[in-house]
Amino acid sequence: MIRLSTNSFSWNKTYNVGVEELDGPGICRQAATCGAAGIEIDPSRVTAAQLAEARIALSGASTGGPLFDAWNDADADKVVAVAAGAKALGGEYVFFTAAPKGGWGRKEPVTVDDLQRAGARFSTLGARVQREGVKIGLHNHAACPAGLAAELALIRDHVDPALVGLYLDVGWAFCSDGDPVAIIREFGPRCMGFHFRNHTATKVPAQTLAEGAMDIRAIAAAIKSSGYSGWVALELWHRNDVAVNHSMVDCQRESLAWLRSLLQ
């Protein structure tokens, strides 16, 4: 069964036009009002009582770190702590965003040695997260073709597939000139979660999921054909350069309803 989640309220207050309640209880209420069954949020920001009151689940949580650079035990411990917190609130996964080699804002080339080292770190981390009772996957976040290729190579060739999966962000894949449908077909059961957002042909985020240049219908069909069962998260992004004429609440409600119809 595919269930719909959202993190559009929880990950950045700046882009939530027309939304005032962005504390823990407010995020839970807003997400439930929009028709989401779950939210992706740091487990330290909500309580079991708040989730229960809104009748919404914590689907999973976001983590990350410098996997290609100065990775250390403290970085791994932070991820495991988030995984444990998510599990305590009923969460099923954490998605991990690896900082680009050299840090955010840089595009240093990734070598095979870099991939092998990062893969060993990720597999070790995956084993620890798995012991907490949740899954972990790499959340692709590159904004260039070479970066996406490195992220996919890391999962394809350098991690233990029993420990680490791919959390496919279809929007970022498109922005990196990737083909989300082809990626889903290639990785199949190794896809353990999805972020959905549409973009224009110039890679600007779209106001709703139905607007934009991406073939969302084809992406949803590929997910269904793969036999995927789990959470799919909506992640709208109302940046300053996005033509927004409806509130985030209305845009999420409309987008979740449409996505639900595509995935049924």
N, C-alpha and C positions, 0 to 999 in steps of 0.2 A: 504494500500500500504506500502511495506517495502522499506525504503530508506537507503543507505549506507553512513556511516560517517567514519572518522578516527581521532584518536588522536595521532598516532604514531610520527608525526612531532612535536607536540606541548608539549608533557609532559616531554620529557627529551632530551636535545641536545646531550648528551654523546653517545647515541646509534644510532644516525642517520649517519651511514657511508656513505660518498659521498654526503652529503647534506650540502650546504653552506648557503643558504638563510633561516634562521630560525627566522627572525623578523616577525612581523604581516603580512605584505604583502607577504613575501616569503612563510610563512606557508600556506596562502590561495592559492597561486599559485601552490605550490607543491602538495597540496591535490587535487586541481582541475585537475592538470595534470595527477594524478594517477587514475582519474575516480570517486573520491568520490563526492557525492552530498552535503556533509556537513562536518564540523569539530567540534570536541569537544575541547573547549579552554576557558580559563578564559576570560570573556568578556572585561576585562580591557586591554587585549593585542591586540585587533583588533578593527576596526571601521566599521561602516555600509558601508562607501565608499570602504574600502579595500575588504570587502566581496562581494560587488556588482561588483567591478572591476574584481574579479576573478570568478564571477558567481558561488559562493558557499554559502551555508547557514551555520549559526551557529546552529548546531543541539541541543547542550546542553553544560553543563559545569560541572566541578568537584568541589566538596566541601568535607568537612570532619571535624572531631573533636573528642574530648575525650568523646564520648557518655556514656561510662561505668565508667568514673572517675569524675574529677572535672569540670563537665559541668556547664557553667554559661550563663548569658544573652549575654555577649559579643560574646561567641561562636555561639550562635543562630543568633545574629545580622549579623555576618560575612556571614553565609549561606544565610540569607535572602537578603543581599546586592548582593551576586553573582546571586541569582535567579532573582532579579530585573534587574541586568545588562544583564543577558542572555535574559530575556523577551524583553528588549529594542532593542535587536539586532535580534529578531525573534526566539530565542531559545525556545524549548518546554519542557525542563526538566533540572534538576540537579541530579547528582548521588552523594551519600554521602558515604564516606569511614569512618567507625568508627574505631578509633584507638583501638588496643587490650587492654583489661583490664590491667592496670599497665603501658601501653605505648608500643611503637614500640620496637620490639626485645624481648618482654616478652610474656609468655604464661600462665598467671595466670588463673585458672579455673573461669568460669562464673557461678554464682549461679542463682537460680530462682529469688531471690530478685534483683540481678543485672539486669536481663532481664526485670523484671517488671518496675524497675526504668528507665532503658534505653528506654523501650517502651513508657512510659508516656512522656518522654522528646521528643522522636521522633514524637509522634502523635501531640504534641503541636507545634513542629517545622513544621511538615507537613501542619498543618492548616495555619501557617503564609506563608509558601512557596506557598501554593495553592492560597492564596489571591493575590499573585504577578502574578498569571496567568500561572504558570508552574507546572509540576509534580516533585515529588521527590521519589527516591527509594534508598534502601540500596545496595551499591556496595560491594558484598562479596570480601574480600581481605585476608581472613585467609589462612595460608599455612600449616594447620594441620587439621586432622579430627575433633577434639574437637572444634576448632575455627569455622569451617564451620557449624557444628551442632548448635552452639550457634547463629550464624548469621541467619540461617534458622529458628530457634525457635523464634528468636526475631520477624521476619516478620510473621511467621505462627500464633503465639499465643499472641503477646504482643503489637501490634500496631493496630490502626484503619485502616482497609483495604481501607477505602474511602480516606485516607490521605497519606498513605505511601505504596509504592510497592517494588518489588524486581528488582534491576538492576543486572542481572545475568552475572557475568564474568565466561565464560565457562572454561577458562584457569586456573584460580585460583581454581575453583571447582574441576577440574581434579587433580591439585596439592595437594588438600586436600583429595584425595581419594574419591571424590564425583562423582556422575553420573549425568552429565548435562542433559541428556535426561529425567531421572527420575525426576529431579528437575523441569524441564519445564512442565512435565505432572502433577506433584503435584500442582504447583503454578498457572499454566494456565494463566488466565487473570490478575493475580497479577504481572506477569512479565511486566515491563514497559520499558525495554531496555536491550541490550546485548552488552558485549564485546567479541570479537573473537580473539583467538590466539591459535596456536597448540603447543604442547609440546612433547618431546620424552618420552620414557618409564621411563627414569630416571628423568623426570620432568624439563629438560632443555628446554627453549623456542626454538621453531623451526624457521628456517629462513623465511619460508613462511607458509601460512595457509594450503597448501596442503601437507606439510611435517610434520612428527610427528606421534605419537601413538594414537592421539584422532580421534574418528570417527566423523569428521566434517559433513559428509553427513547426518548421523543420527541426529545430533544436529539440523542442518538446517531443516530437515524434521519434527522434533518435533515442531519447531517454526512455520512452515507453518501449521501443523495440529492443532495447538492451536488457529489459527485464528488471530495471532498477526499482528498488523498494526502499524508501527512506525519506529524508527531509530534502526539500527544495526551498531555498530562501530567496525572497525578493530583496533587492538592494538598489532602490532608486537613489539618484544622486542629483539633487537640485542645486547645482553650482551656480555661481553668479552669471555664467555665460549661457545658462539654460533658459529658454523662453518658458517661463512658468506662469500659467494663468489659473491654476487650481491649487488648492492646498495639498500638502503632503498626505494628509488623511484621505482626501478624495482620490488622489492619484494612486495611493496604495490600495484603496478599496476596489477601484476599477481594475487595477493591474492584477491583483490577487484573484479576482473573480474570473478574469480572462485566462490567466494561467491555469487556474483550476479546471476550466472547461477544456483546455488543451491537453491536460495530463490525465483526465478521467478515462 
